[in-house]
Amino acid sequence: MDTIPNLKIALIQTDLYWQDKTANYGMLEEKIWEIGEEVDLIVLPEMFNTGFTMEVKSMSEPMNFNACKWLKQMAAQTGAVVTGSVVIREGDRFYNRMLWASPDGEIAFYDKRHLFRMANEDEHYSMGVERKVFQIKGWKILPQVCYDLRFPVWSRNSPVQGGMEYDVCIYIASWPKPRIKAWDILLQARAVENLAYAIGVNRVGEDGNGVPYSGHTSAYSFKGDQLVFAEDQELTMIVELNADELGSFRQKFPAWKDSDRFKIG
């Protein structure tokens, strides 16, 4: 990876207006413009325009509607990829969809695989069936959403020709305060076990169901070192990832060569 430039990422930890898309777009647009420096990627929390809602019929929209248009606009204006999840409707199905908007106007997506049954997400949303890897400036990025963090096989970083499947795993979340210790532990573990950077962006505040969120947005190196961390305040952090250091560590400590092979059913 010695020819790949460093990757600069903005992590936006914020409270959200409950089921108020207009208010959230306005608030997030201000936070994006307050970043104040050029970055390659801007990461927003899960369901950034509504909060974590089960009101799928009233809160959903089709692809290439307002959420997609807003993300494309933010990407074009900042020159960065902008990502976060929203409620997307396809026919009679609904998805917790992580959108990936590029400055060139292209938009890709990943549908959340593991639906949080303890909040009845599995009764309202359809499960994603495809694992995706996106790219920015030669970096390979694995997108994941919240509850996906608890399932390590889904994020397993396997060897491929010329290296590994991905370099960075990104988790966007509405991870509640009572279980925040699990968030901290698992996010660090994903970095170490996959020899990759791991980034988690969580929200703060309280949603319309009275569920509290305590943030803990953070980034970890491939060795498990914490690079940035935020408590429960609204805050935007910048983290810069080093490709040379990642490549060097993988060469010196090639644990991936001894990894077990899994087939996801």
Secondary structure, DSSP 8 states (H G I E B T S, - for coil): -TTS--EEEEEEE----TT-HHHHHHHHHHHHHTS-S--SEEE--TTTTT-S---HHHH-B-TTSHHHHHHHHHHHHHTSEEEEEEEEEETTEEEEEEEEE-TTS-EEEEE-SS--GGGTHHHHS--------EEETTEEEEEEEGGGGG-GGGG---EETTEES-SEEEEEE--BGGGHHHHHHHHHHHHHHHTSEEEEEE-EEE-TT--EEE---EEE-TTS-EEEE--SS-EEEEEEE-HHHHHHHHHHS-GGGG-------
